[in-house]
Amino acid sequence: MIHQYKLNGYNIVMDSNSGAVHCVDPFAYDVIAAADRALGDCFACASGGETAADAGVAKDAGAAFAACRDRIAGEALASWPEMTRADADEVLDDVADLIAEGLLFSADPYEPYADAFKARQSVLKAICLHVAHGCNMDCEYCFAGKGDYSGKSGIMSLEVGKAALDYLVAHSGARRHLEVDFFGGEPLLNWDVCKELVRYGRELEKTHNKIFNFTLTTNGVLIDDDVIDFTTREMGNVVLSLDGRRETHDRMRHNKAGGGTYDRIIGNFKALAAARGQEQYYVRGTYTAYNKDFAADVIAMADLGFRETSIEPVVADPSAPYALHEEDLPVLFEQYEKLALEMLDRERRGEPFKFYHYTVDLTGGPCIYKRVSGCGVGTEYMAVTPTGDLYPCHQFVGDDNMLLGNIYDGVAHPEVLDVFASGNNIYTRDKCRGCFAKLYCAGGCAANNYHSNGDVDKVYEFGCALHRKRIECAVMMKVAEEEM
């Protein structure tokens, strides 16, 4: 399977299965497009109607290409009267070489091993500790029901937190590196317990030969010198909730009295990012129908000095006034392109910053079993509530149908666990197999799928469309950086 697109003056061809990226001239781009159509027709005919997207899985692309050369050349030359057959043959020879090297129209070798890869997600490696089901803010779009998970408020005790870390260690098998995220609501409402749990984790490291990586997600209201000093010393990452420009942020992220919070938090965020040397944190925003020009919000973050940025589309009931809809996609696509171009321009000027979704590694990146298996929700990763209940991840907390059990008795509902342990990968998702981005996104978010379709294997199509666009922009940036 290949994917072709044009962006920022580049003609880009992605070979989805091998991960190869080719930047070609316009004529070669059209020759490859003609080859894709010819091979798709050839395979469809041979296998009784298979689509071009699926056809390359078990077929001999090299032999089919050789058989179709005349058709491909004729189709391409019909649109390029100034080119000759010799010009076409030169490109066709290059394409044939790439096919032989497995870098174009390559077969998918991974599907037969998907179940085995998924089975490797057999031990727990990370937990999300909901240390506070409560919040000192009142954000309009909060997925956590204003921070208390729709009435299920509570503060995690030190005893429950310790038991959760014990549960993680007990179910981590031989895995040495473990992750713990302090989450809420707002975790700084329970800051003393967070610090004590870090200290307890350091004790467990010595007695169980483990290494804990602690992280924190915060709205910033309660950040002070103690929080900055402790997180800088003890935590591998801090996520800071900021929606960008003051007017954007204050429209959705209110205090309990309904006022804006931007001025209250921005100094705290700057101080924390500076203390961490502008590394191992990111400011993470949410964009809505009110700021479809969200590129300006990311750029505003960079203008404030933040070098690690992210912004996500809101996931909301379609009837909500701030919800995004399919008709918004064209303008959102334009914003992602605008952001990519601005980032390239700043990189050329020596003022680079990072955007989470544009951070791709074309030479390495996550190992293939992670890309095929997807998020370890419910298998490698679980969320723990203030009372010790277990859920597949933080976005399922509060959904009684997704309760797994608790940290004292373990998994009491294996049928819920089976939803994530069996299947739940890029080959069980209904739309992933034929998607060029599947080995970049690893199947997307199971919670978004479930909450939008009632099924973890039915994709959240709006989110998929945005992610495909982000991948196109990220790959284009890599191509452009090669010319810098």
C-alpha positions as a printed NumPy array, in Angstrom:
array([[  0.   ,   0.   ,   0.   ],
       [  1.245,   3.466,  -0.842],
       [ -0.006,   6.939,  -0.022],
       [  0.683,   9.957,  -2.219],
       [  0.139,  13.617,  -1.47 ],
       [  1.479,  17.059,  -2.341],
       [  2.326,  19.587,   0.34 ],
       [  4.557,  22.653,   0.552],
       [  5.853,  22.046,  -2.982],
       [  6.879,  18.458,  -2.298],
       [  5.551,  15.381,  -4.112],
       [  5.596,  12.72 ,  -1.424],
       [  5.075,   8.982,  -1.759],
       [  4.83 ,   6.903,   1.423],
       [  5.185,   3.142,   1.327],
       [  3.021,   2.198,   4.269],
       [  4.348,  -1.255,   5.123],
       [  8.077,  -0.588,   4.836],
       [  7.912,   2.959,   6.207],
       [  9.904,   4.29 ,   3.245],
       [  9.267,   7.89 ,   2.208],
       [ 10.083,   9.099,  -1.297],
       [ 10.184,  12.717,  -2.458],
       [  9.934,  12.708,  -6.255],
       [  9.51 ,  15.035,  -9.203],
       [  6.006,  15.639, -10.628],
       [  6.421,  13.225, -13.528],
       [  7.638,  10.395, -11.293],
       [  4.746,  11.159,  -8.947],
       [  2.27 ,  10.602, -11.764],
       [  4.055,   7.458, -12.969],
       [  3.82 ,   5.989,  -9.471],
       [  0.141,   6.941,  -9.289],
       [ -0.465,   5.156, -12.606],
       [  1.416,   2.138, -11.28 ],
       [ -0.744,   2.1  ,  -8.164],
       [ -3.908,   2.064, -10.252],
       [ -2.574,  -0.641, -12.578],
       [ -1.433,  -2.884,  -9.735],
       [ -4.716,  -2.404,  -7.916],
       [ -6.659,  -3.439, -11.003],
       [ -4.357,  -6.386, -11.574],
       [ -4.679,  -7.698,  -8.038],
       [ -8.422,  -7.044,  -7.916],
       [ -8.918,  -9.021, -11.081],
       [ -6.747, -11.869,  -9.847],
       [ -8.457, -12.141,  -6.47 ],
       [-12.062, -11.468,  -7.324],
       [-12.559,  -7.85 ,  -6.384],
       [ -9.969,  -7.097,  -3.713],
       [ -9.373,  -3.387,  -3.266],
       [ -6.075,  -1.779,  -4.16 ],
       [ -5.469,  -0.958,  -0.5  ],
       [ -5.592,  -4.64 ,   0.464],
       [ -4.178,  -6.153,  -2.664],
       [ -0.464,  -5.972,  -1.953],
       [ -0.63 ,  -8.16 ,   1.141],
       [  0.308, -11.462,  -0.433],
       [  0.869, -10.653,  -4.107],
       [  4.03 , -10.411,  -6.204],
       [  4.153,  -6.701,  -6.888],
       [  7.341,  -7.004,  -8.931],
       [  5.878,  -9.466, -11.421],
       [  2.62 ,  -7.514, -11.671],
       [  4.526,  -4.266, -12.243],
       [  6.621,  -5.827, -15.007],
       [  3.461,  -7.076, -16.717],
       [  1.865,  -3.613, -16.524],
       [  4.793,  -1.437, -17.647],
       [  3.346,  -0.538, -21.018],
       [ -0.007,   0.414, -19.522],
       [  1.651,   2.503, -16.812],
       [  3.895,   4.322, -19.255],
       [  1.035,   5.027, -21.629],
       [ -1.197,   6.386, -18.902],
       [  1.49 ,   8.653, -17.502],
       [  2.65 ,   9.95 , -20.893],
       [ -0.907,  10.851, -21.853],
       [ -0.72 ,  13.631, -19.267],
       [  2.875,  14.574, -20.08 ],
       [  3.17 ,  15.099, -23.85 ],
       [  6.574,  16.735, -23.429],
       [  8.025,  13.51 , -21.939],
       [  9.22 ,  10.519, -23.963],
       [  8.968,   6.783, -23.472],
       [ 12.656,   6.852, -22.589],
       [ 11.844,   9.299, -19.775],
       [  9.082,   6.998, -18.579],
       [ 11.328,   3.939, -18.724],
       [ 13.926,   5.687, -16.586],
       [ 11.339,   6.249, -13.867],
       [  9.884,   2.774, -14.303],
       [ 13.331,   1.233, -13.834],
       [ 13.732,   3.152, -10.576],
       [ 10.298,   2.019,  -9.424],
       [ 11.15 ,  -1.596, -10.279],
       [ 14.335,  -1.332,  -8.198],
       [ 12.41 ,   0.082,  -5.243],
       [  9.846,  -2.717,  -5.481],
       [ 12.649,  -5.289,  -5.519],
       [ 14.188,  -3.659,  -2.432],
       [ 10.848,  -3.742,  -0.583],
       [ 10.603,   0.046,  -0.469],
       [  7.599,   0.586,  -2.731],
       [  4.36 ,  -1.397,  -3.072],
       [  5.717,  -3.647,  -0.337],
       [  3.69 ,  -6.455,   1.183],
       [  2.439,  -6.356,   4.772],
       [  4.413,  -8.963,   6.75 ],
       [  2.896,  -8.182,  10.146],
       [ -0.715,  -9.345,  10.141],
       [  0.054, -13.048,  10.753],
       [  1.893, -12.059,  13.928],
       [ -0.585,  -9.535,  15.323],
       [ -2.047, -11.907,  17.924],
       [  1.42 , -12.921,  19.104],
       [  2.47 ,  -9.282,  19.345],
       [ -0.65 ,  -8.473,  21.36 ],
       [  0.072, -11.377,  23.701],
       [  3.325,  -9.657,  24.635],
       [  1.233,  -7.006,  26.408],
       [  0.768,  -9.484,  29.219],
       [  2.171,  -7.65 ,  32.209],
       [  1.341,  -4.3  ,  33.75 ],
       [  3.858,  -1.523,  33.127],
       [  1.963,   1.664,  33.967],
       [ -0.816,   2.995,  36.161],
       [ -2.652,   6.286,  36.222],
       [ -3.281,   7.234,  39.841],
       [ -6.401,   9.37 ,  40.242],
       [ -5.176,  10.931,  43.444],
       [ -7.96 ,  13.523,  43.407],
       [-11.464,  13.243,  42.026],
       [-12.042,  16.92 ,  42.45 ],
       [-10.76 ,  20.108,  40.878],
       [-10.187,  23.774,  41.665],
       [-11.23 ,  24.69 ,  38.118],
       [-14.468,  24.31 ,  36.17 ],
       [-13.483,  23.67 ,  32.549],
       [-16.45 ,  23.572,  30.21 ],
       [-15.241,  20.618,  28.113],
       [-13.853,  18.455,  30.948],
       [-14.214,  14.76 ,  30.071],
       [-13.99 ,  13.989,  33.789],
       [-17.315,  15.617,  34.662],
       [-15.817,  18.851,  36.047],
       [-13.043,  16.859,  37.697],
       [-15.129,  14.725,  40.071],
       [-16.148,  12.172,  37.431],
       [-19.795,  13.137,  37.521],
       [-20.281,  12.981,  41.255],
       [-17.739,  10.275,  42.092],
       [-15.554,  12.632,  44.075],
       [-12.82 ,  11.616,  46.47 ],
       [ -9.221,  12.052,  47.558],
       [ -6.844,   9.093,  47.442],
       [ -5.354,   8.158,  50.788],
       [ -1.691,   7.297,  51.17 ],
       [ -2.665,   3.724,  52.021],
       [ -4.619,   3.267,  48.786],
       [ -1.787,   4.831,  46.815],
       [  0.779,   2.501,  48.353],
       [ -1.434,  -0.49 ,  47.656],
       [ -1.693,   0.656,  44.025],
       [  2.098,   0.786,  43.684],
       [  2.312,  -2.648,  45.282],
       [ -0.242,  -3.903,  42.76 ],
       [  1.803,  -2.483,  39.887],
       [  4.984,  -4.156,  41.114],
       [  3.218,  -7.474,  41.756],
       [  1.765,  -7.57 ,  38.24 ],
       [  4.783,  -6.219,  36.346],
       [  6.565,  -9.552,  35.961],
       [ 10.164,  -9.176,  34.841],
       [  9.568,  -5.674,  33.493],
       [ 11.938,  -3.327,  35.271],
       [ 10.859,   0.13 ,  34.104],
       [  7.44 ,   1.158,  35.45 ],
       [  5.408,   4.326,  34.979],
       [  3.075,   6.146,  37.345],
       [  1.086,   9.242,  36.374],
       [ -0.473,  11.437,  39.039],
       [ -3.804,  12.5  ,  37.604],
       [ -7.177,  13.924,  38.573],
       [ -9.267,  16.06 ,  38.685],
       [ -6.351,  18.109,  39.871],
       [ -3.615,  16.039,  41.561],
       [ -2.021,  18.997,  43.315],
       [ -5.067,  19.047,  45.591],
       [ -3.443,  15.939,  47.079],
       [  0.168,  16.972,  46.668],
       [  1.495,  15.661,  49.977],
       [  0.265,  12.166,  49.131],
       [  1.88 ,  12.42 ,  45.691],
       [  5.225,  13.202,  47.285],
       [  4.913,  10.381,  49.798],
       [  4.064,   7.941,  47.008],
       [  7.168,   8.958,  45.11 ],
       [  9.223,   8.283,  48.212],
       [  7.51 ,   4.913,  48.636],
       [  8.227,   4.117,  45.002],
       [ 11.917,   4.813,  45.565],
       [ 11.867,   2.282,  48.403],
       [ 10.207,  -0.287,  46.148],
       [ 12.908,   0.283,  43.549],
       [ 15.532,  -0.945,  45.995],
       [ 13.615,  -3.977,  47.237],
       [ 12.178,  -5.16 ,  43.898],
       [ 14.848,  -4.067,  41.386],
       [ 12.448,  -1.715,  39.614],
       [ 12.808,   1.796,  38.204],
       [  9.814,   4.132,  38.518],
       [  9.169,   7.02 ,  36.165],
       [  6.704,   9.392,  37.791],
       [  4.741,  12.01 ,  35.848],
       [  2.205,  14.682,  36.734],
       [ -0.678,  16.294,  34.838],
       [ -1.757,  19.633,  36.318],
       [ -3.817,  22.735,  35.611],
       [ -1.101,  24.821,  37.276],
       [ -3.149,  26.752,  39.827],
       [ -1.312,  25.279,  42.824],
       [  2.197,  25.142,  41.36 ],
       [  4.659,  26.705,  43.791],
       [  8.378,  26.436,  44.509],
       [  7.925,  23.112,  46.285],
       [  6.08 ,  21.61 ,  43.31 ],
       [  8.688,  22.93 ,  40.898],
       [ 11.639,  21.693,  42.954],
       [ 10.16 ,  18.264,  43.664],
       [  8.913,  17.544,  40.143],
       [ 12.193,  18.706,  38.616],
       [ 14.102,  16.362,  40.899],
       [ 11.787,  13.354,  40.906],
       [  9.489,  13.298,  37.874],
       [ 10.301,  12.38 ,  34.314],
       [  7.569,  14.487,  32.715],
       [  4.996,  17.12 ,  33.623],
       [  1.944,  17.915,  31.494],
       [  0.723,  21.505,  31.821],
       [ -2.821,  22.263,  30.708],
       [ -2.825,  25.443,  28.612],
       [ -5.098,  26.172,  25.648],
       [ -2.92 ,  28.824,  24.017],
       [ -3.895,  32.482,  23.771],
       [ -5.371,  34.17 ,  26.832],
       [ -8.796,  34.624,  25.23 ],
       [ -8.88 ,  31.003,  24.046],
       [ -7.811,  29.605,  27.382],
       [-10.123,  31.737,  29.499],
       [-13.165,  30.944,  27.359],
       [-13.145,  27.27 ,  28.409],
       [-10.856,  26.928,  31.422],
       [-12.614,  28.779,  34.245],
       [-12.18 ,  28.965,  37.978],
       [-15.103,  28.014,  40.211],
       [-16.404,  31.583,  40.092],
       [-16.488,  31.518,  36.296],
       [-13.459,  33.73 ,  35.771],
       [-10.467,  33.071,  33.555],
       [ -7.375,  31.286,  34.827],
       [ -4.706,  32.261,  32.285],
       [ -3.104,  35.004,  34.349],
       [ -3.153,  32.793,  37.439],
       [ -1.182,  29.947,  35.864],
       [  1.04 ,  31.323,  33.11 ],
       [  3.83 ,  32.455,  35.403],
       [  3.78 ,  29.106,  37.184],
       [  4.11 ,  27.248,  33.892],
       [  6.991,  29.428,  32.725],
       [  8.85 ,  28.905,  35.991],
       [  8.391,  25.139,  35.899],
       [  9.455,  24.829,  32.25 ],
       [ 12.525,  26.977,  32.906],
       [ 13.501,  24.896,  35.93 ],
       [ 13.363,  21.785,  33.727],
       [ 15.591,  23.375,  31.102],
       [ 12.709,  23.452,  28.596],
       [ 12.746,  19.641,  28.489],
       [ 10.68 ,  16.736,  29.798],
       [  7.393,  18.595,  29.958],
       [  4.821,  19.823,  27.53 ],
       [  2.059,  22.368,  27.497],
       [ -1.016,  20.548,  26.304],
       [ -4.115,  22.33 ,  25.049],
       [ -7.538,  21.459,  23.698],
       [ -9.064,  23.205,  20.708],
       [-12.794,  23.485,  20.104],
       [-15.25 ,  25.029,  17.666],
       [-14.445,  28.366,  19.307],
       [-10.797,  28.322,  18.17 ],
       [-10.657,  26.489,  14.882],
       [ -7.674,  28.752,  14.161],
       [ -5.778,  26.721,  16.741],
       [ -2.4  ,  27.098,  14.987],
       [ -2.34 ,  30.58 ,  16.48 ],
       [ -2.708,  29.053,  19.941],
       [  0.237,  26.706,  19.476],
       [  2.306,  29.574,  18.088],
       [  1.289,  31.66 ,  21.109],
       [  2.677,  28.917,  23.354],
       [  5.968,  29.05 ,  21.467],
       [  6.037,  32.845,  21.678],
       [  5.819,  32.515,  25.462],
       [  9.041,  30.494,  25.385],
       [  7.6  ,  26.993,  25.635],
       [  9.518,  24.521,  23.483],
       [  7.379,  21.427,  24.058],
       [  3.801,  21.89 ,  22.856],
       [  0.681,  19.901,  22.076],
       [ -2.942,  20.593,  21.284],
       [ -5.758,  18.089,  20.825],
       [ -9.211,  18.348,  19.264],
       [-12.024,  18.284,  21.778],
       [-13.999,  15.03 ,  21.942],
       [-17.526,  16.011,  22.843],
       [-21.204,  15.298,  22.426],
       [-22.011,  16.528,  18.902],
       [-24.752,  18.739,  20.33 ],
       [-22.321,  20.7  ,  22.517],
       [-21.811,  24.264,  21.249],
       [-18.045,  23.795,  21.319],
       [-18.062,  20.428,  19.49 ],
       [-16.179,  19.931,  16.238],
       [-17.872,  18.393,  13.203],
       [-16.94 ,  16.818,   9.897],
       [-17.615,  20.028,   8.008],
       [-14.842,  21.646,  10.067],
       [-12.179,  19.304,   8.674],
       [-11.004,  21.481,   5.742],
       [-10.23 ,  24.47 ,   7.947],
       [ -8.605,  22.222,  10.566],
       [ -6.425,  20.659,   7.869],
       [ -5.363,  24.154,   6.814],
       [ -4.398,  24.94 ,  10.39 ],
       [ -2.177,  21.873,  10.673],
       [ -0.444,  22.871,   7.437],
       [ -0.058,  26.449,   8.637],
       [  1.494,  25.226,  11.884],
       [  3.942,  22.944,  10.056],
       [  5.103,  25.775,   7.785],
       [  5.563,  28.134,  10.728],
       [  7.583,  25.512,  12.602],
       [  9.857,  24.996,   9.589],
       [ 10.348,  28.738,   9.247],
       [ 11.288,  29.057,  12.906],
       [ 13.659,  26.104,  12.621],
       [ 15.429,  27.849,   9.747],
       [ 15.689,  30.985,  11.912],
       [ 17.186,  29.016,  14.792],
       [ 14.038,  29.307,  16.927],
       [ 12.682,  25.747,  16.862],
       [  9.954,  24.297,  19.024],
       [  8.318,  20.894,  19.114],
       [  4.733,  19.9  ,  18.507],
       [  3.799,  16.51 ,  19.921],
       [  2.02 ,  15.177,  16.828],
       [  4.829,  16.208,  14.489],
       [  7.476,  14.286,  16.401],
       [  8.027,  11.241,  14.188],
       [ 11.129,   9.111,  13.739],
       [ 11.431,   7.797,  10.179],
       [ 14.558,   5.774,  10.964],
       [ 13.453,   4.117,  14.183],
       [ 10.608,   4.977,  16.503],
       [  8.545,   2.505,  18.515],
       [  9.258,  -1.166,  17.871],
       [  6.939,  -2.965,  15.49 ],
       [  5.093,  -4.974,  18.132],
       [  3.967,  -1.721,  19.767],
       [  2.875,  -0.289,  16.431],
       [  0.837,  -3.385,  15.615],
       [ -0.533,  -3.971,  19.112],
       [ -1.432,  -0.378,  19.826],
       [ -2.05 ,   1.205,  23.189],
       [ -1.757,  -1.217,  26.105],
       [ -5.071,  -0.06 ,  27.572],
       [ -6.362,  -2.665,  30.023],
       [ -3.32 ,  -4.877,  29.573],
       [ -0.129,  -2.884,  30.121],
       [ -1.887,   0.182,  31.511],
       [ -4.683,   0.696,  34.041],
       [ -6.195,   3.564,  36.021],
       [ -6.79 ,   3.529,  39.772],
       [ -9.51 ,   5.608,  41.432],
       [ -9.284,   7.194,  44.904],
       [-11.017,   4.125,  46.377],
       [ -8.742,   1.647,  44.582],
       [-11.047,   0.613,  41.731],
       [ -9.344,  -0.474,  38.517],
       [-10.336,   0.698,  35.036],
       [ -8.694,   0.053,  31.643],
       [ -7.501,   3.669,  31.426],
       [ -8.235,   7.128,  32.782],
       [-10.811,   7.836,  30.053],
       [-12.934,   4.871,  31.132],
       [-13.026,   5.831,  34.813],
       [-16.597,   6.279,  36.009],
       [-18.077,   3.988,  33.335],
       [-19.507,   1.112,  35.355],
       [-19.46 ,  -1.145,  32.314],
       [-15.695,  -0.813,  32.202],
       [-14.897,  -1.555,  35.851],
       [-12.171,  -4.221,  35.991],
       [-11.938,  -4.8  ,  39.732],
       [ -9.781,  -3.263,  42.446],
       [ -6.205,  -3.216,  43.653],
       [ -6.978,  -5.506,  46.59 ],
       [ -8.843,  -8.329,  44.87 ],
       [ -7.497,  -7.875,  41.357],
       [ -9.482,  -8.237,  38.141],
       [-13.011,  -9.354,  39.002],
       [-14.44 ,  -8.827,  35.519],
       [-12.24 , -10.738,  33.073],
       [-14.845, -10.254,  30.36 ],
       [-13.994,  -6.535,  30.374],
       [-10.283,  -7.287,  30.242],
       [-10.876,  -9.637,  27.298],
       [-12.211,  -6.719,  25.271],
       [ -8.695,  -5.291,  25.284],
       [ -6.531,  -8.404,  25.623],
       [ -7.965, -10.291,  22.649],
       [ -7.665,  -8.361,  19.423],
       [ -7.776,  -4.587,  19.9  ],
       [ -4.984,  -3.966,  17.401],
       [ -4.58 ,  -2.445,  13.943],
       [ -5.933,  -5.591,  12.281],
       [ -9.089,  -5.802,  14.395],
       [-10.004,  -2.13 ,  13.916],
       [-12.634,  -1.865,  11.178],
       [-10.822,   0.811,   9.136],
       [ -7.148,   0.41 ,  10.059],
       [ -6.025,  -2.357,   7.73 ],
       [ -6.452,  -0.148,   4.67 ],
       [ -5.051,   3.036,   6.249],
       [ -1.603,   4.332,   5.329],
       [ -1.114,   5.742,   8.834],
       [ -1.773,   2.559,  10.787],
       [  1.86 ,   1.977,  11.755],
       [  2.151,   5.603,  12.921],
       [ -0.963,   5.834,  15.099],
       [ -1.139,   2.13 ,  16.078],
       [ -4.916,   2.066,  15.812],
       [ -5.827,   5.189,  17.69 ],
       [ -7.574,   5.588,  21.034],
       [ -9.774,   2.733,  22.231],
       [-11.66 ,   5.068,  24.567],
       [-12.521,   7.487,  21.764],
       [-13.663,   4.558,  19.648],
       [-15.824,   3.197,  22.444],
       [-17.373,   6.497,  23.444],
       [-18.208,   7.454,  19.863],
       [-19.289,   4.045,  18.525],
       [-19.798,   1.736,  21.508],
       [-17.038,  -0.561,  20.225],
       [-13.276,  -0.303,  20.77 ],
       [-12.691,  -1.735,  17.279],
       [-14.837,   0.787,  15.407],
       [-12.674,   3.794,  14.788],
       [-13.465,   7.365,  15.736],
       [-13.39 ,   8.556,  12.14 ],
       [-13.184,  12.281,  12.848],
       [-10.072,  11.717,  14.948],
       [ -8.608,   9.44 ,  12.282],
       [ -8.994,  12.112,   9.611],
       [ -7.12 ,  14.611,  11.751],
       [ -4.391,  12.145,  12.598],
       [ -3.817,  11.288,   8.954],
       [ -3.385,  14.976,   8.241],
       [ -0.929,  15.353,  11.109],
       [  1.147,  12.459,   9.765],
       [  1.224,  14.058,   6.317],
       [  2.465,  17.312,   7.834],
       [  5.028,  15.577,  10.045],
       [  6.474,  13.58 ,   7.15 ],
       [  6.587,  16.678,   4.939],
       [  8.557,  18.441,   7.659],
       [ 11.083,  15.597,   7.711],
       [ 11.47 ,  15.915,   3.941],
       [ 11.952,  19.68 ,   4.229],
       [ 14.485,  19.294,   7.029],
       [ 16.636,  17.174,   4.743],
       [ 17.07 ,  20.269,   2.566],
       [ 18.055,  22.579,   5.421]])
